[in-house]
Amino acid sequence: MKKLILILFVFISNNLFSQDLIITTTNDSINCKIISQEGTFTLYKINTASGQQSRAIKNTSVLKVQQNYFNLSITNINSIPKKPVKETSFNAGIGYTMLFKTFDADDDPDFKEFYRDLSNAISFHAEIQHSFNEKIGLSIRYDYFKSSAEMNDYKYVYQFQTYYMDILEEVSIHTLSPGLYYKIPLIDDMNIKLFGAYDHNFYDDAVKINSTTFDVFGNKSGLALGIGYENIISKNIGLSFQIKYRASKLNKVTSVNGSGSGTDIELYGLDRININRLTLGLNISLR
């Protein structure tokens, strides 16, 4: 009984003395009396079972300070203020982009391998987000994808004639995506994020066949959908993982040969250039 009375006395006296509240970047709360906030440290006093003690905490570890926070209401004592909603954040990351395409069983195996090498590669992205509240916001994202593939002595039959070709090809795709996102809160600072975007793709394909070089380029808009997982690890840094699928095919390109003259080419049916992509991305966000 005496031990219980002592614990209750320490708890009540600590709260009567501790009229300020420090919230750390790890969401811990410290009921204390702040002495000073100078330089890189905050000095404060706290009651313990052995009496008052003076302590210090680095300002970089402090998320928020509330002076005169103490209230005898248990609800107020136990409540911890939520982190303020950050209106703007910048994300940058790296991903792996894969072609979303099926091949026919009778397609040339060498060509299928060449096409996969040309269509799957590491990609980079950067994004600016602006949130209206804790759940809804706008974003604009830039993606850069680049790949290359080579095939030697490729046999191609056209109109009863056989051609042998050495092919070196390099593809670059720049994508600009304004969109909307919606966050579903989980626990603490973890969220599931759903997003949709309007993609505009700038496609550039540099091709060298034997000794002839030419460039094929075009642009096409399409839709993108995705889902992501986000974890805010401090007041300024977050980490997220995203899966994004974009659907688009080029039906018109411009071909420029080595002399610089260009020709517009309309593509139909299976000849359309498939730029449907599935991207798995890892992001770091600065808030």
C-alpha positions in Angstrom: 0.0 0.0 0.0 2.8 2.4 0.9 4.5 1.6 -2.5 1.3 2.4 -4.3 0.9 5.7 -2.4 4.5 6.6 -3.3 4.0 5.9 -7.0 0.7 8.0 -7.0 2.5 10.8 -5.2 5.4 10.9 -7.7 3.0 10.8 -10.6 0.8 13.7 -9.3 3.7 15.8 -8.2 5.4 15.3 -11.5 2.3 16.5 -13.4 1.8 19.5 -11.1 5.4 20.5 -11.7 5.6 19.5 -15.4 3.7 22.2 -17.3 5.4 21.8 -20.6 5.4 19.1 -23.2 8.1 18.0 -25.6 7.2 15.7 -28.5 10.2 13.9 -30.0 10.7 12.9 -33.7 10.0 9.3 -32.6 6.6 10.4 -31.1 7.7 10.1 -27.5 6.3 12.6 -25.0 8.2 14.3 -22.2 6.2 16.1 -19.4 8.7 18.6 -18.0 9.5 22.2 -17.2 11.6 23.8 -20.0 14.5 25.9 -18.7 15.9 27.2 -22.0 16.1 26.5 -25.7 19.5 27.8 -26.8 22.0 26.6 -29.4 21.5 23.0 -30.4 20.0 21.8 -27.1 16.8 22.2 -25.1 17.3 22.1 -21.3 14.5 21.0 -19.1 13.7 19.6 -15.6 11.7 16.5 -14.8 10.6 14.9 -11.6 11.7 11.3 -10.9 11.4 9.0 -8.0 14.7 10.3 -6.7 13.8 13.9 -7.1 14.1 16.6 -9.8 16.7 16.1 -12.5 18.0 18.4 -15.2 18.3 17.0 -18.6 19.0 18.0 -22.2 17.8 16.9 -25.6 19.1 17.8 -29.1 16.9 20.2 -31.0 17.1 18.0 -34.0 15.3 15.3 -32.0 12.5 17.6 -31.1 9.4 17.6 -33.3 7.2 20.0 -31.2 7.2 21.9 -28.0 4.0 23.0 -26.1 4.5 25.2 -23.1 1.8 25.4 -20.4 0.4 22.1 -21.8 -0.4 20.5 -18.4 -4.1 20.0 -17.6 -5.4 17.8 -14.7 -7.7 16.1 -17.2 -6.4 12.5 -17.8 -7.5 12.9 -21.4 -5.2 15.9 -21.9 -2.3 14.3 -20.1 -2.4 11.2 -22.2 -3.1 12.8 -25.6 -0.2 13.5 -28.0 -0.7 16.1 -30.7 -0.7 14.7 -34.2 2.0 15.7 -36.6 0.9 18.7 -38.7 0.0 18.0 -42.3 2.8 18.9 -44.6 1.5 20.7 -47.6 4.3 20.0 -50.0 6.9 17.2 -50.4 9.5 16.2 -52.9 10.1 12.5 -53.8 12.9 11.0 -55.8 13.6 7.3 -56.4 14.7 4.4 -58.6 12.6 1.7 -60.1 12.6 -1.2 -62.5 10.3 -0.8 -65.5 9.1 -3.9 -67.4 7.3 -4.3 -70.7 3.7 -5.4 -70.5 3.4 -7.5 -73.7 2.6 -11.0 -74.7 4.2 -12.8 -77.6 2.8 -15.3 -80.0 4.1 -18.9 -79.8 5.5 -18.7 -83.3 7.5 -15.4 -82.7 11.2 -15.6 -83.4 12.9 -16.5 -80.1 15.9 -14.4 -80.9 13.7 -11.4 -81.6 11.7 -11.9 -78.4 14.8 -11.9 -76.3 16.1 -8.8 -78.1 12.7 -7.0 -77.6 12.7 -7.9 -73.8 16.2 -6.6 -73.4 15.1 -3.4 -75.1 12.0 -3.0 -73.0 13.1 -3.8 -69.4 15.5 -1.6 -67.5 16.1 0.5 -64.5 14.3 3.8 -64.4 14.5 7.0 -62.4 11.8 9.4 -61.2 11.2 12.6 -59.3 7.9 13.9 -58.0 6.4 16.9 -56.3 3.2 16.4 -54.1 0.9 18.9 -52.6 -1.7 17.7 -50.1 -5.0 19.4 -49.4 -5.5 17.4 -46.2 -4.3 14.2 -44.6 -5.8 12.0 -47.4 -6.1 13.9 -50.8 -3.5 15.7 -52.8 -2.1 16.5 -56.3 1.2 15.4 -57.7 3.3 15.9 -60.8 5.9 13.2 -61.6 8.8 12.8 -64.1 10.1 9.4 -65.2 13.1 8.6 -67.2 13.6 5.2 -68.8 16.5 4.1 -71.0 17.5 0.7 -72.4 19.5 -0.8 -75.2 19.9 -4.1 -77.0 22.0 -5.6 -79.7 21.5 -8.5 -82.1 24.0 -9.7 -84.8 23.3 -11.7 -88.0 19.6 -11.5 -87.6 17.9 -13.4 -90.4 14.9 -11.6 -91.9 12.8 -12.8 -94.8 10.7 -10.3 -96.7 9.0 -10.9 -100.1 11.0 -14.1 -100.7 14.3 -12.4 -100.1 16.6 -13.1 -97.1 18.4 -10.3 -95.3 21.0 -10.6 -92.6 21.2 -7.6 -90.2 23.3 -6.4 -87.3 20.9 -4.3 -85.1 21.9 -1.9 -82.4 19.0 -0.1 -80.8 18.6 2.3 -77.9 15.3 3.5 -76.5 14.6 6.5 -74.2 11.2 7.4 -72.8 10.6 10.6 -70.9 7.2 10.7 -69.1 5.5 13.6 -67.4 2.5 12.7 -65.2 0.1 15.1 -63.4 -2.3 13.2 -61.2 -4.3 12.7 -58.0 -3.6 10.5 -55.0 -5.6 9.3 -52.0 -4.1 8.0 -48.8 -5.6 5.3 -46.6 -4.1 5.7 -43.0 -2.9 2.5 -41.4 -1.1 2.7 -38.0 1.2 5.5 -36.8 2.7 7.2 -39.9 2.1 4.3 -42.3 -0.3 4.8 -45.3 -1.5 3.0 -48.4 -1.6 5.4 -51.3 -3.8 5.0 -54.4 -3.0 7.3 -57.3 -4.1 8.0 -60.9 -2.3 10.1 -63.5 -2.4 11.4 -67.0 0.8 10.3 -68.6 2.4 12.1 -71.5 5.2 10.0 -73.0 8.1 11.3 -75.2 9.6 8.3 -77.1 13.0 8.3 -78.8 14.4 5.2 -80.5 17.9 5.4 -82.0 18.4 2.5 -84.4 21.5 1.3 -86.4 21.0 -1.5 -88.9 24.2 -2.6 -90.5 25.8 0.7 -91.6 22.5 2.7 -91.7 21.4 4.9 -88.8 18.1 6.6 -88.2 16.0 7.9 -85.3 12.3 7.2 -84.6 10.5 9.4 -82.2 7.0 10.3 -81.2 4.8 11.2 -78.2 1.6 9.8 -76.8 -0.7 10.4 -73.8 -2.2 7.7 -71.7 -3.5 6.8 -68.3 -1.6 5.4 -65.3 -2.8 3.8 -62.1 -0.9 2.7 -59.1 -0.7 1.7 -55.5 2.0 2.4 -52.9 3.0 2.0 -49.3 4.4 5.0 -47.4 6.2 5.2 -44.1 7.1 8.5 -42.6 10.3 7.8 -40.6 11.0 11.3 -39.3 9.5 14.8 -39.5 11.5 15.5 -42.8 12.0 12.1 -44.4 9.7 9.4 -45.7 10.2 6.1 -47.5 7.7 4.5 -49.9 7.3 1.7 -52.4 5.1 2.0 -55.5 3.7 -0.2 -58.2 2.6 1.8 -61.3 1.0 0.7 -64.5 0.8 2.9 -67.6 -1.1 2.1 -70.8 -0.2 3.7 -74.1 0.8 2.7 -77.6 2.3 4.9 -80.3 0.3 5.0 -83.5 2.3 7.7 -85.3 6.1 8.3 -85.3 8.6 10.4 -87.2 11.6 8.6 -88.7 14.7 10.6 -89.3 17.6 9.1 -91.3 21.3 9.9 -91.2 20.9 12.9 -93.5 18.4 14.6 -91.2 15.4 14.3 -93.4 12.2 13.1 -91.6 9.1 11.1 -92.6 5.9 10.7 -90.6 4.7 7.1 -90.4 1.2 6.0 -89.4 1.1 2.7 -87.5 -1.8 0.4 -87.4 -2.8 -2.7 -85.5 0.1 -4.9 -84.3 2.6 -2.4 -85.8 1.9 0.2 -83.1 4.8 0.6 -80.7 3.9 -0.8 -77.3 4.9 1.5 -74.5 2.7 -0.2 -71.9 4.9 -0.4 -68.8 4.8 -1.8 -65.2 7.1 0.0 -62.8 8.2 -1.1 -59.4 9.7 1.9 -57.6 11.4 2.8 -54.3 11.1 6.4 -53.2 12.7 8.7 -50.6 10.6 11.8 -49.8 11.8 15.2 -48.3 9.1 17.1 -46.5 
